[in-house]
Amino acid sequence: MTEPSGGSDKPKRPVVVPAVALVAVTALGITALLGGFAEVPDPAPPQYGEGAVLDQGQFSTQFVAAKVSTQKATAAWDTDKRFVELVFKVTNQGKATAMVGLPPDKPERAASLTSFAGSLVKVTPQVQVKGVPSVYSLSKNAKSGQLQPGVPTTVILRYDLDKAATPPKKVTLDVGGFAYEPGFNDPSFHWNMISEDDDNVRLPVVQAQVTLPVHDAEAA
């Protein structure tokens, strides 16, 4: 006798789908709905203000203040000069003399620097200056370019303002740090800027951001 069309009357066996697969499919569906995979942004560095003390590895740094100062003309043909000065109290925590140095003109150039000012990776906004800023330490009112081990020392980063420049109301510093480690082909240890590769460019890791209000020294 021929079996009637319409298939078998036997009950169909259920198909078991693992829970992990269901979760994966659901996640893919949500991701597609939201526009695909997106990179998770790096967390913002810790934020600090005036008076903060930051351990940078090689240096312990207090961010004392930022101010506008004026140097009065000393001759009839001369003019008054204005400066934005950032004041730090820096202790060299290493065992050897360290250099005060200069801040980098671009963040990517900071990764190879080993001086204190080299760790001031970026200053925002960019101060309108004549020439390059000057940086020096003060010891018994004498200017120097060095930081002796274990001695808390005042360091001044001075911007010579352009004549028409308006001083900023505040400045934000992106600050790097140092690690005591061997060189690439050198077994001896040195202080090196902590950095990482970003699109084949070596960039310093911003350890913290410090925002300082810019005070008017004459109004104080």
C-alpha positions in Angstrom: 0.0 0.0 0.0 1.3 3.4 -0.9 2.0 5.8 1.9 -0.1 9.0 1.7 1.7 12.2 0.7 2.3 14.8 3.4 5.3 13.2 5.1 5.7 11.1 8.2 3.5 11.4 11.3 6.6 10.8 13.5 7.3 13.7 15.9 10.2 15.9 14.9 13.3 16.0 17.1 14.1 19.4 18.7 17.3 21.0 17.6 19.4 22.1 20.5 21.3 25.4 20.1 24.0 26.0 22.7 23.4 29.0 25.0 26.8 30.4 24.1 25.9 30.5 20.4 22.6 32.3 21.2 24.5 34.9 23.2 27.0 35.4 20.4 24.3 35.8 17.8 22.4 38.3 20.0 25.6 40.3 20.6 26.4 40.4 16.9 22.8 41.5 16.2 23.1 44.4 18.7 26.5 45.4 17.4 25.2 45.5 13.8 22.2 47.5 15.0 24.5 50.0 16.6 26.6 50.4 13.5 29.3 47.8 13.9 32.3 47.4 16.1 33.6 50.6 17.7 36.9 51.1 19.5 36.6 51.7 23.2 38.3 55.1 23.9 41.2 55.1 26.3 40.3 56.3 29.8 41.1 60.0 30.4 44.2 60.5 32.6 43.8 61.6 36.2 43.0 65.4 36.6 44.8 67.6 39.1 44.9 71.3 39.9 47.1 73.9 41.5 49.3 72.7 44.3 49.1 69.0 43.3 52.1 66.8 43.8 52.8 64.1 41.2 55.2 61.2 41.4 56.8 61.1 37.9 59.2 58.3 38.8 62.5 60.2 38.3 60.9 63.4 39.7 58.5 64.3 42.4 56.8 67.5 41.2 54.5 70.0 42.8 52.6 72.2 40.4 52.8 75.4 42.4 51.2 78.1 40.2 50.9 79.9 36.9 51.1 83.7 36.7 51.5 86.7 34.4 54.5 88.9 35.3 55.8 92.2 33.9 59.4 93.4 33.6 59.5 97.1 33.4 61.6 98.8 30.8 64.9 100.1 32.1 65.7 102.5 29.3 63.7 105.1 27.2 64.2 103.0 24.0 63.1 99.8 25.7 59.5 98.5 26.3 57.9 96.5 29.1 58.1 92.8 28.8 55.3 90.4 29.8 55.7 86.8 30.7 53.6 83.8 31.6 55.5 81.8 34.2 54.7 78.3 35.4 56.3 77.5 38.8 57.2 74.0 39.9 58.9 72.5 43.0 60.8 69.6 41.7 62.8 66.9 43.6 65.1 64.7 41.6 64.5 61.2 43.0 67.3 59.6 41.0 70.9 59.2 42.2 72.5 61.3 39.5 72.2 65.0 38.4 69.3 65.5 36.1 68.8 68.2 33.5 66.0 70.8 33.6 65.8 70.7 29.7 63.1 72.2 27.5 59.5 71.1 26.8 59.0 69.4 23.4 57.6 71.4 20.5 55.6 68.4 19.5 54.3 65.5 21.7 55.9 62.8 19.6 59.3 64.3 20.3 58.9 63.9 24.0 59.3 60.1 24.0 63.1 60.3 23.6 63.6 63.1 26.2 65.0 62.5 29.7 64.8 65.9 31.2 62.2 67.3 33.6 60.8 69.8 31.1 60.7 67.0 28.5 57.9 65.4 30.6 55.7 68.5 30.0 54.4 66.8 26.9 51.8 69.4 25.9 50.6 72.8 27.1 47.0 73.9 26.2 46.3 76.5 24.9 49.5 77.2 23.1 51.0 80.4 24.6 51.8 83.1 22.0 55.5 83.7 22.5 58.5 85.4 21.0 61.0 82.7 20.3 61.1 79.6 22.5 60.3 79.5 26.2 63.1 79.4 28.8 63.3 76.9 31.6 65.7 77.1 34.6 66.0 76.0 38.2 66.6 78.5 41.0 69.1 77.7 43.8 69.9 80.5 46.2 68.7 82.9 43.5 71.1 81.6 41.0 69.8 80.2 37.7 70.8 76.7 36.7 70.0 74.0 34.2 70.5 71.1 36.6 68.5 69.3 39.3 70.6 67.7 42.1 69.5 64.4 43.7 67.2 64.8 46.7 67.1 68.6 46.7 63.6 70.2 46.3 64.2 72.9 43.7 62.1 75.7 42.2 61.8 75.4 38.5 60.4 78.2 36.3 59.0 77.7 32.8 58.8 81.2 31.3 57.0 82.2 28.1 58.0 85.6 26.7 54.7 86.9 25.5 54.3 88.4 22.1 53.4 92.1 22.3 49.8 91.6 21.1 49.3 88.3 22.9 46.5 87.9 25.4 47.5 85.7 28.4 45.3 82.6 28.8 43.0 82.4 31.8 44.3 78.9 32.5 46.7 76.3 31.1 46.5 72.5 31.1 49.6 70.4 31.1 49.8 66.9 29.7 52.4 65.3 32.0 54.5 62.2 31.3 56.4 59.9 33.7 59.7 58.0 33.7 60.7 54.4 34.4 64.1 53.1 35.5 64.9 50.4 32.9 67.7 49.1 30.7 68.2 50.5 27.2 67.3 48.6 24.0 70.8 47.3 23.4 72.3 48.4 26.7 72.1 46.3 29.9 72.7 49.3 32.2 69.7 51.0 33.7 68.5 54.6 32.8 65.5 56.8 33.4 63.4 56.7 30.2 60.1 58.4 29.3 57.2 55.9 29.6 55.9 55.7 26.0 54.0 53.4 23.6 53.5 52.9 19.9 50.6 54.5 18.2 50.3 54.0 14.4 54.1 53.3 14.3 54.8 56.6 16.1 56.3 56.4 19.6 54.3 58.7 21.9 54.7 59.4 25.6 52.0 58.1 27.9 50.2 61.0 29.6 50.3 60.2 33.2 48.2 63.1 34.4 46.6 66.4 33.3 47.2 69.4 35.5 45.1 72.6 35.0 46.5 75.8 36.5 44.6 79.1 36.7 46.9 81.9 35.3 47.1 84.6 38.0 47.9 88.3 37.4 50.9 88.9 39.6 50.3 92.7 39.7 46.7 92.3 40.7 47.6 89.9 43.6 
